Amino acid sequence: MIRFPRAAALAATAAAFALAGSAAATAATAAAPARQSAAAPAVQAVVCTVNDNGVNYRGGPGTGYPVLGQVNKGQKMNAKGREGSWVMGDLWGGRTGVWIHTAYLDC
């Protein structure tokens, strides 16, 4: 039987555990499925363009809602929702959460 000095035995044991831990970590990493990104997938915004001059934008989806203002041909809007024939969105450089009838929009 070969006898090792106590310090050498402790060092050999530590090295063995370090190698075993490293191998276990490598095996666990290899077995683990790839992590998905936590970020939500990008959603392309729908941009609508007003197709006439003097188009009313309203506070809700219908002619019974108050007119908040008017826009002209070429005005862009990020569409955020739709109800019936009305699109709700944010005007570029202007008000947000406004409603315009689809007859006056090219989306």
Order of alpha helices (4+ residues) and beta strands (2+ residues): alpha-beta-beta-beta-beta-beta-beta-beta
